[in-house]
Structures are given as structure tokens and as C-alpha cells.
């Protein structure tokens, strides 16, 4: 197991690459969700203003 984690001396490069790829995937999932919630909130406020 130790040799697998060490990856023949390339562990820093390999694991940092995995970490960066994971963060990019998380960003790709959560950013659109956050933007969608923002747009819904803005539309709700706009409708409330138009009703007045």
C-alpha cells in the first residue's frame, strides 16, 4: 500500500492532479446550481416589484 501511495516518486504530481481534477468537477456541479438559485431569487424579486 505504501508503494502505491508513493507512486514511484511521482506521488506529489499524481495526487495533486487528482485533487485539482476533483475540485474542478465539484465546481462544475455546484456553480450552475448556485447560479440557478440566484436567478430564481432575482425573478421572484422582479415579480414582487411588478405586482406593486
PQR file of N, CA, C, O and H, with PARSE charges and radii, in Angstrom:
ATOM      1  N   UNK A   1       0.833  -1.192   0.000 -0.4000 1.5000
ATOM      2  CA  UNK A   1       0.000   0.000   0.000 -0.0000 2.0000
ATOM      3  C   UNK A   1       0.883   1.264   0.000  0.5500 1.7000
ATOM      4  O   UNK A   1       0.587   2.248  -0.678 -0.5500 1.4000
ATOM      5  N   UNK A   2       1.940   1.205   0.757 -0.4000 1.5000
ATOM      6  CA  UNK A   2       2.845   2.355   0.829 -0.0000 2.0000
ATOM      7  C   UNK A   2       3.432   2.681  -0.544  0.5500 1.7000
ATOM      8  O   UNK A   2       3.529   3.845  -0.930 -0.5500 1.4000
ATOM      9  H   UNK A   2       2.180   0.405   1.308  0.4000 1.0000
ATOM     10  N   UNK A   3       3.819   1.638  -1.268 -0.4000 1.5000
ATOM     11  CA  UNK A   3       4.381   1.839  -2.606 -0.0000 2.0000
ATOM     12  C   UNK A   3       3.338   2.429  -3.559  0.5500 1.7000
ATOM     13  O   UNK A   3       3.662   3.259  -4.408 -0.5500 1.4000
ATOM     14  H   UNK A   3       3.740   0.692  -0.954  0.4000 1.0000
ATOM     15  N   UNK A   4       2.098   1.996  -3.412 -0.4000 1.5000
ATOM     16  CA  UNK A   4       1.018   2.536  -4.243 -0.0000 2.0000
ATOM     17  C   UNK A   4       0.841   4.029  -3.968  0.5500 1.7000
ATOM     18  O   UNK A   4       0.722   4.817  -4.906 -0.5500 1.4000
ATOM     19  H   UNK A   4       1.835   1.321  -2.723  0.4000 1.0000
ATOM     20  N   UNK A   5       0.822   4.421  -2.703 -0.4000 1.5000
ATOM     21  CA  UNK A   5       0.655   5.835  -2.357 -0.0000 2.0000
ATOM     22  C   UNK A   5       1.871   6.664  -2.766  0.5500 1.7000
ATOM     23  O   UNK A   5       1.734   7.842  -3.096 -0.5500 1.4000
ATOM     24  H   UNK A   5       0.919   3.780  -1.942  0.4000 1.0000
ATOM     25  N   UNK A   6       3.038   6.068  -2.748 -0.4000 1.5000
ATOM     26  CA  UNK A   6       4.262   6.778  -3.129 -0.0000 2.0000
ATOM     27  C   UNK A   6       4.363   6.935  -4.645  0.5500 1.7000
ATOM     28  O   UNK A   6       4.938   7.911  -5.127 -0.5500 1.4000
ATOM     29  H   UNK A   6       3.150   5.111  -2.480  0.4000 1.0000
ATOM     30  N   UNK A   7       3.814   5.992  -5.395 -0.4000 1.5000
ATOM     31  CA  UNK A   7       3.727   6.008  -6.861 -0.0000 2.0000
ATOM     32  C   UNK A   7       5.082   6.216  -7.535  0.5500 1.7000
ATOM     33  O   UNK A   7       5.201   6.989  -8.486 -0.5500 1.4000
ATOM     34  H   UNK A   7       3.347   5.199  -5.004  0.4000 1.0000
ATOM     35  N   UNK A   8       6.073   5.538  -7.046 -0.4000 1.5000
ATOM     36  CA  UNK A   8       7.391   5.565  -7.700 -0.0000 2.0000
ATOM     37  C   UNK A   8       8.038   6.943  -7.711  0.5500 1.7000
ATOM     38  O   UNK A   8       8.807   7.253  -8.621 -0.5500 1.4000
ATOM     39  H   UNK A   8       5.977   4.910  -6.274  0.4000 1.0000
ATOM     40  N   UNK A   9       7.745   7.761  -6.731 -0.4000 1.5000
ATOM     41  CA  UNK A   9       8.355   9.091  -6.649 -0.0000 2.0000
ATOM     42  C   UNK A   9       7.527  10.196  -7.294  0.5500 1.7000
ATOM     43  O   UNK A   9       7.901  11.368  -7.235 -0.5500 1.4000
ATOM     44  H   UNK A   9       7.120   7.509  -5.992  0.4000 1.0000
ATOM     45  N   UNK A  10       6.421   9.835  -7.901 -0.4000 1.5000
ATOM     46  CA  UNK A  10       5.577  10.822  -8.571 -0.0000 2.0000
ATOM     47  C   UNK A  10       4.299  11.135  -7.783  0.5500 1.7000
ATOM     48  O   UNK A  10       3.361  11.708  -8.337 -0.5500 1.4000
ATOM     49  H   UNK A  10       6.118   8.883  -7.949  0.4000 1.0000
ATOM     50  N   UNK A  11       4.254  10.774  -6.529 -0.4000 1.5000
ATOM     51  CA  UNK A  11       3.040  10.899  -5.731 -0.0000 2.0000
ATOM     52  C   UNK A  11       2.546  12.349  -5.660  0.5500 1.7000
ATOM     53  O   UNK A  11       1.348  12.598  -5.796 -0.5500 1.4000
ATOM     54  H   UNK A  11       5.016  10.308  -6.079  0.4000 1.0000
ATOM     55  N   UNK A  12       3.437  13.283  -5.454 -0.4000 1.5000
ATOM     56  CA  UNK A  12       3.013  14.683  -5.335 -0.0000 2.0000
ATOM     57  C   UNK A  12       2.301  15.140  -6.610  0.5500 1.7000
ATOM     58  O   UNK A  12       1.246  15.770  -6.540 -0.5500 1.4000
ATOM     59  H   UNK A  12       4.410  13.080  -5.343  0.4000 1.0000
ATOM     60  N   UNK A  13       2.868  14.829  -7.755 -0.4000 1.5000
ATOM     61  CA  UNK A  13       2.274  15.212  -9.032 -0.0000 2.0000
ATOM     62  C   UNK A  13       0.942  14.498  -9.252  0.5500 1.7000
ATOM     63  O   UNK A  13      -0.043  15.117  -9.653 -0.5500 1.4000
ATOM     64  H   UNK A  13       3.726  14.318  -7.812  0.4000 1.0000
ATOM     65  N   UNK A  14       0.919  13.193  -8.987 -0.4000 1.5000
ATOM     66  CA  UNK A  14      -0.280  12.398  -9.243 -0.0000 2.0000
ATOM     67  C   UNK A  14      -1.423  12.814  -8.320  0.5500 1.7000
ATOM     68  O   UNK A  14      -2.531  13.083  -8.784 -0.5500 1.4000
ATOM     69  H   UNK A  14       1.719  12.689  -8.661  0.4000 1.0000
ATOM     70  N   UNK A  15      -1.155  12.866  -7.019 -0.4000 1.5000
ATOM     71  CA  UNK A  15      -2.236  13.179  -6.075 -0.0000 2.0000
ATOM     72  C   UNK A  15      -2.703  14.626  -6.196  0.5500 1.7000
ATOM     73  O   UNK A  15      -3.887  14.905  -6.010 -0.5500 1.4000
ATOM     74  H   UNK A  15      -0.255  12.647  -6.642  0.4000 1.0000
ATOM     75  N   UNK A  16      -1.801  15.541  -6.502 -0.4000 1.5000
ATOM     76  CA  UNK A  16      -2.246  16.919  -6.703 -0.0000 2.0000
ATOM     77  C   UNK A  16      -3.096  17.031  -7.972  0.5500 1.7000
ATOM     78  O   UNK A  16      -4.044  17.815  -8.021 -0.5500 1.4000
ATOM     79  H   UNK A  16      -0.839  15.314  -6.653  0.4000 1.0000
ATOM     80  N   UNK A  17      -2.756  16.251  -8.989 -0.4000 1.5000
ATOM     81  CA  UNK A  17      -3.568  16.246 -10.213 -0.0000 2.0000
ATOM     82  C   UNK A  17      -4.966  15.716  -9.935  0.5500 1.7000
ATOM     83  O   UNK A  17      -5.958  16.273 -10.405 -0.5500 1.4000
ATOM     84  H   UNK A  17      -1.986  15.615  -8.950  0.4000 1.0000
ATOM     85  N   UNK A  18      -5.037  14.629  -9.161 -0.4000 1.5000
ATOM     86  CA  UNK A  18      -6.345  14.099  -8.770 -0.0000 2.0000
ATOM     87  C   UNK A  18      -7.138  15.123  -7.965  0.5500 1.7000
ATOM     88  O   UNK A  18      -8.339  15.288  -8.177 -0.5500 1.4000
ATOM     89  H   UNK A  18      -4.231  14.176  -8.779  0.4000 1.0000
ATOM     90  N   UNK A  19      -6.469  15.809  -7.045 -0.4000 1.5000
ATOM     91  CA  UNK A  19      -7.146  16.810  -6.216 -0.0000 2.0000
ATOM     92  C   UNK A  19      -7.680  17.972  -7.041  0.5500 1.7000
ATOM     93  O   UNK A  19      -8.812  18.413  -6.841 -0.5500 1.4000
ATOM     94  H   UNK A  19      -5.493  15.675  -6.873  0.4000 1.0000
ATOM     95  N   UNK A  20      -6.875  18.462  -7.960 -0.4000 1.5000
ATOM     96  CA  UNK A  20      -7.299  19.577  -8.809 -0.0000 2.0000
ATOM     97  C   UNK A  20      -8.467  19.160  -9.694  0.5500 1.7000
ATOM     98  O   UNK A  20      -9.427  19.913  -9.859 -0.5500 1.4000
ATOM     99  H   UNK A  20      -5.956  18.104  -8.123  0.4000 1.0000
ATOM    100  N   UNK A  21      -8.382  17.949 -10.268 -0.4000 1.5000
ATOM    101  CA  UNK A  21      -9.469  17.453 -11.116 -0.0000 2.0000
ATOM    102  C   UNK A  21     -10.755  17.311 -10.313  0.5500 1.7000
ATOM    103  O   UNK A  21     -11.833  17.639 -10.809 -0.5500 1.4000
ATOM    104  H   UNK A  21      -7.602  17.338 -10.134  0.4000 1.0000
ATOM    105  N   UNK A  22     -10.654  16.828  -9.085 -0.4000 1.5000
ATOM    106  CA  UNK A  22     -11.818  16.681  -8.213 -0.0000 2.0000
ATOM    107  C   UNK A  22     -12.445  18.040  -7.906  0.5500 1.7000
ATOM    108  O   UNK A  22     -13.667  18.180  -7.939 -0.5500 1.4000
ATOM    109  H   UNK A  22      -9.778  16.562  -8.682  0.4000 1.0000
ATOM    110  N   UNK A  23     -11.619  19.036  -7.609 -0.4000 1.5000
ATOM    111  CA  UNK A  23     -12.134  20.378  -7.321 -0.0000 2.0000
ATOM    112  C   UNK A  23     -12.828  20.983  -8.548  0.5500 1.7000
ATOM    113  O   UNK A  23     -13.865  21.633  -8.419 -0.5500 1.4000
ATOM    114  H   UNK A  23     -10.626  18.922  -7.582  0.4000 1.0000
ATOM    115  N   UNK A  24     -12.262  20.772  -9.717 -0.4000 1.5000
ATOM    116  CA  UNK A  24     -12.874  21.284 -10.942 -0.0000 2.0000
ATOM    117  C   UNK A  24     -14.226  20.628 -11.175  0.5500 1.7000
ATOM    118  O   UNK A  24     -15.176  21.293 -11.588 -0.5500 1.4000
ATOM    119  H   UNK A  24     -11.420  20.244  -9.822  0.4000 1.0000
ATOM    120  N   UNK A  25     -14.323  19.317 -10.911 -0.4000 1.5000
ATOM    121  CA  UNK A  25     -15.606  18.631 -11.079 -0.0000 2.0000
ATOM    122  C   UNK A  25     -16.642  19.145 -10.082  0.5500 1.7000
ATOM    123  O   UNK A  25     -17.809  19.329 -10.430 -0.5500 1.4000
ATOM    124  H   UNK A  25     -13.552  18.776 -10.575  0.4000 1.0000
ATOM    125  N   UNK A  26     -16.214  19.376  -8.846 -0.4000 1.5000
ATOM    126  CA  UNK A  26     -17.140  19.936  -7.853 -0.0000 2.0000
ATOM    127  C   UNK A  26     -17.620  21.316  -8.283  0.5500 1.7000
ATOM    128  O   UNK A  26     -18.804  21.630  -8.163 -0.5500 1.4000
ATOM    129  H   UNK A  26     -15.266  19.227  -8.563  0.4000 1.0000
ATOM    130  N   UNK A  27     -16.711  22.131  -8.780 -0.4000 1.5000
ATOM    131  CA  UNK A  27     -17.061  23.463  -9.260 -0.0000 2.0000
ATOM    132  C   UNK A  27     -18.070  23.362 -10.398  0.5500 1.7000
ATOM    133  O   UNK A  27     -19.026  24.136 -10.460 -0.5500 1.4000
ATOM    134  H   UNK A  27     -15.749  21.875  -8.878  0.4000 1.0000
ATOM    135  N   UNK A  28     -17.854  22.408 -11.295 -0.4000 1.5000
ATOM    136  CA  UNK A  28     -18.745  22.216 -12.431 -0.0000 2.0000
ATOM    137  C   UNK A  28     -20.133  21.757 -12.029  0.5500 1.7000
ATOM    138  O   UNK A  28     -21.094  21.964 -12.769 -0.5500 1.4000
ATOM    139  H   UNK A  28     -17.077  21.780 -11.244  0.4000 1.0000
ATOM    140  N   UNK A  29     -20.247  21.140 -10.872 -0.4000 1.5000
ATOM    141  CA  UNK A  29     -21.552  20.696 -10.377 -0.0000 2.0000
ATOM    142  C   UNK A  29     -22.246  21.805  -9.609  0.5500 1.7000
ATOM    143  O   UNK A  29     -23.425  22.074  -9.839 -0.5500 1.4000
ATOM    144  H   UNK A  29     -19.466  20.971 -10.271  0.4000 1.0000
ATOM    145  N   UNK A  30     -21.528  22.452  -8.696 -0.4000 1.5000
ATOM    146  CA  UNK A  30     -22.169  23.380  -7.776 -0.0000 2.0000
ATOM    147  C   UNK A  30     -22.356  24.791  -8.317  0.5500 1.7000
ATOM    148  O   UNK A  30     -23.306  25.469  -7.926 -0.5500 1.4000
ATOM    149  H   UNK A  30     -20.570  22.233  -8.510  0.4000 1.0000
ATOM    150  N   UNK A  31     -21.496  25.246  -9.187 -0.4000 1.5000
ATOM    151  CA  UNK A  31     -21.616  26.609  -9.726 -0.0000 2.0000
ATOM    152  C   UNK A  31     -22.934  26.818 -10.470  0.5500 1.7000
ATOM    153  O   UNK A  31     -23.603  27.822 -10.225 -0.5500 1.4000
ATOM    154  H   UNK A  31     -20.724  24.695  -9.505  0.4000 1.0000
ATOM    155  N   UNK A  32     -23.341  25.909 -11.376 -0.4000 1.5000
ATOM    156  CA  UNK A  32     -24.628  26.088 -12.045 -0.0000 2.0000
ATOM    157  C   UNK A  32     -25.814  26.062 -11.067  0.5500 1.7000
ATOM    158  O   UNK A  32     -26.798  26.775 -11.265 -0.5500 1.4000
ATOM    159  H   UNK A  32     -22.797  25.093 -11.575  0.4000 1.0000
ATOM    160  N   UNK A  33     -25.718  25.249 -10.025 -0.4000 1.5000
ATOM    161  CA  UNK A  33     -26.792  25.198  -9.028 -0.0000 2.0000
ATOM    162  C   UNK A  33     -26.918  26.535  -8.289  0.5500 1.7000
ATOM    163  O   UNK A  33     -28.020  27.023  -8.041 -0.5500 1.4000
ATOM    164  H   UNK A  33     -24.919  24.670  -9.864  0.4000 1.0000
ATOM    165  N   UNK A  34     -25.780  27.106  -7.950 -0.4000 1.5000
ATOM    166  CA  UNK A  34     -25.778  28.400  -7.258 -0.0000 2.0000
ATOM    167  C   UNK A  34     -26.334  29.485  -8.171  0.5500 1.7000
ATOM    168  O   UNK A  34     -27.133  30.313  -7.734 -0.5500 1.4000
ATOM    169  H   UNK A  34     -24.884  26.709  -8.151  0.4000 1.0000
ATOM    170  N   UNK A  35     -25.915  29.489  -9.439 -0.4000 1.5000
ATOM    171  CA  UNK A  35     -26.419  30.481 -10.392 -0.0000 2.0000
ATOM    172  C   UNK A  35     -27.922  30.334 -10.603  0.5500 1.7000
ATOM    173  O   UNK A  35     -28.633  31.331 -10.723 -0.5500 1.4000
ATOM    174  H   UNK A  35     -25.265  28.817  -9.794  0.4000 1.0000
ATOM    175  N   UNK A  36     -28.404  29.099 -10.647 -0.4000 1.5000
ATOM    176  CA  UNK A  36     -29.837  28.847 -10.823 -0.0000 2.0000
ATOM    177  C   UNK A  36     -30.631  29.410  -9.643  0.5500 1.7000
ATOM    178  O   UNK A  36     -31.668  30.044  -9.838 -0.5500 1.4000
ATOM    179  H   UNK A  36     -27.826  28.289 -10.550  0.4000 1.0000
ATOM    180  N   UNK A  37     -30.152  29.182  -8.438 -0.4000 1.5000
ATOM    181  CA  UNK A  37     -30.831  29.721  -7.249 -0.0000 2.0000
ATOM    182  C   UNK A  37     -30.841  31.252  -7.275  0.5500 1.7000
ATOM    183  O   UNK A  37     -31.841  31.876  -6.921 -0.5500 1.4000
ATOM    184  H   UNK A  37     -29.310  28.667  -8.280  0.4000 1.0000
ATOM    185  N   UNK A  38     -29.735  31.846  -7.691 -0.4000 1.5000
ATOM    186  CA  UNK A  38     -29.655  33.311  -7.787 -0.0000 2.0000
ATOM    187  C   UNK A  38     -30.677  33.844  -8.784  0.5500 1.7000
ATOM    188  O   UNK A  38     -31.367  34.825  -8.510 -0.5500 1.4000
ATOM    189  H   UNK A  38     -28.922  31.339  -7.978  0.4000 1.0000
ATOM    190  N   UNK A  39     -30.772  33.197  -9.937 -0.4000 1.5000
ATOM    191  CA  UNK A  39     -31.707  33.647 -10.961 -0.0000 2.0000
ATOM    192  C   UNK A  39     -33.145  33.512 -10.485  0.5500 1.7000
ATOM    193  O   UNK A  39     -33.965  34.392 -10.746 -0.5500 1.4000
ATOM    194  H   UNK A  39     -30.211  32.400 -10.160  0.4000 1.0000
ATOM    195  N   UNK A  40     -33.462  32.434  -9.799 -0.4000 1.5000
ATOM    196  CA  UNK A  40     -34.817  32.265  -9.265 -0.0000 2.0000
ATOM    197  C   UNK A  40     -35.136  33.353  -8.246  0.5500 1.7000
ATOM    198  O   UNK A  40     -36.240  33.897  -8.236 -0.5500 1.4000
ATOM    199  H   UNK A  40     -32.796  31.719  -9.587  0.4000 1.0000
ATOM    200  N   UNK A  41     -34.166  33.668  -7.388 -0.4000 1.5000
ATOM    201  CA  UNK A  41     -34.354  34.722  -6.394 -0.0000 2.0000
ATOM    202  C   UNK A  41     -34.593  36.074  -7.071  0.5500 1.7000
ATOM    203  O   UNK A  41     -35.471  36.833  -6.660 -0.5500 1.4000
ATOM    204  H   UNK A  41     -33.269  33.226  -7.396  0.4000 1.0000
ATOM    205  N   UNK A  42     -33.804  36.371  -8.114 -0.4000 1.5000
ATOM    206  CA  UNK A  42     -33.954  37.631  -8.832 -0.0000 2.0000
ATOM    207  C   UNK A  42     -35.305  37.712  -9.541  0.5500 1.7000
ATOM    208  O   UNK A  42     -35.941  38.767  -9.539 -0.5500 1.4000
ATOM    209  H   UNK A  42     -33.091  35.754  -8.448  0.4000 1.0000
ATOM    210  N   UNK A  43     -35.748  36.613 -10.144 -0.4000 1.5000
ATOM    211  CA  UNK A  43     -37.057  36.607 -10.800 -0.0000 2.0000
ATOM    212  C   UNK A  43     -38.185  36.805  -9.794  0.5500 1.7000
ATOM    213  O   UNK A  43     -39.160  37.502 -10.071 -0.5500 1.4000
ATOM    214  H   UNK A  43     -35.232  35.756 -10.146  0.4000 1.0000
ATOM    215  N   UNK A  44     -38.043  36.189  -8.630 -0.4000 1.5000
ATOM    216  CA  UNK A  44     -39.053  36.346  -7.586 -0.0000 2.0000
ATOM    217  C   UNK A  44     -39.142  37.804  -7.135  0.5500 1.7000
ATOM    218  O   UNK A  44     -40.236  38.343  -6.971 -0.5500 1.4000
ATOM    219  H   UNK A  44     -37.250  35.623  -8.405  0.4000 1.0000
ATOM    220  N   UNK A  45     -37.986  38.437  -6.937 -0.4000 1.5000
ATOM    221  CA  UNK A  45     -37.968  39.848  -6.536 -0.0000 2.0000
ATOM    222  C   UNK A  45     -38.555  40.739  -7.638  0.5500 1.7000
ATOM    223  O   UNK A  45     -39.284  41.689  -7.355 -0.5500 1.4000
ATOM    224  H   UNK A  45     -37.097  37.999  -7.070  0.4000 1.0000
ATOM    225  N   UNK A  46     -38.232  40.423  -8.881 -0.4000 1.5000
ATOM    226  CA  UNK A  46     -38.738  41.205 -10.008 -0.0000 2.0000
ATOM    227  C   UNK A  46     -40.260  41.102 -10.082  0.5500 1.7000
ATOM    228  O   UNK A  46     -40.942  42.101 -10.310 -0.5500 1.4000
ATOM    229  H   UNK A  46     -37.639  39.650  -9.111  0.4000 1.0000
ATOM    230  N   UNK A  47     -40.793  39.891  -9.890 -0.4000 1.5000
ATOM    231  CA  UNK A  47     -42.263  39.714  -9.899 -0.0000 2.0000
ATOM    232  C   UNK A  47     -42.919  40.474  -8.770  0.5500 1.7000
ATOM    233  O   UNK A  47     -43.985  41.061  -8.955 -0.5500 1.4000
ATOM    234  H   UNK A  47     -40.239  39.079  -9.705  0.4000 1.0000
ATOM    235  N   UNK A  48     -42.296  40.472  -7.600 -0.4000 1.5000
ATOM    236  CA  UNK A  48     -42.843  41.202  -6.446 -0.0000 2.0000
ATOM    237  C   UNK A  48     -42.876  42.691  -6.740  0.5500 1.7000
ATOM    238  O   UNK A  48     -43.848  43.368  -6.404 -0.5500 1.4000
ATOM    239  H   UNK A  48     -41.430  39.996  -7.451  0.4000 1.0000
ATOM    240  N   UNK A  49     -41.814  43.215  -7.369 -0.4000 1.5000
ATOM    241  CA  UNK A  49     -41.785  44.647  -7.700 -0.0000 2.0000
ATOM    242  C   UNK A  49     -42.853  44.996  -8.748  0.5500 1.7000
ATOM    243  O   UNK A  49     -43.461  46.065  -8.682 -0.5500 1.4000
ATOM    244  H   UNK A  49     -41.024  42.665  -7.642  0.4000 1.0000
ATOM    245  N   UNK A  50     -43.076  44.106  -9.698 -0.4000 1.5000
ATOM    246  CA  UNK A  50     -44.046  44.381 -10.754 -0.0000 2.0000
ATOM    247  C   UNK A  50     -45.483  44.320 -10.219  0.5500 1.7000
ATOM    248  O   UNK A  50     -46.363  44.978 -10.774 -0.5500 1.4000
ATOM    249  H   UNK A  50     -42.582  43.238  -9.752  0.4000 1.0000
ATOM    250  N   UNK A  51     -45.735  43.562  -9.174 -0.4000 1.5000
ATOM    251  CA  UNK A  51     -47.071  43.469  -8.606 -0.0000 2.0000
ATOM    252  C   UNK A  51     -47.468  44.757  -7.894  0.5500 1.7000
ATOM    253  O   UNK A  51     -48.656  45.054  -7.765 -0.5500 1.4000
ATOM    254  H   UNK A  51     -45.020  43.029  -8.723  0.4000 1.0000
ATOM    255  N   UNK A  52     -46.500  45.511  -7.440 -0.4000 1.5000
ATOM    256  CA  UNK A  52     -46.771  46.749  -6.676 -0.0000 2.0000
ATOM    257  C   UNK A  52     -47.205  47.852  -7.563  0.5500 1.7000
ATOM    258  O   UNK A  52     -47.472  48.956  -7.089 -0.5500 1.4000
ATOM    259  H   UNK A  52     -45.535  45.270  -7.545  0.4000 1.0000
TER
END
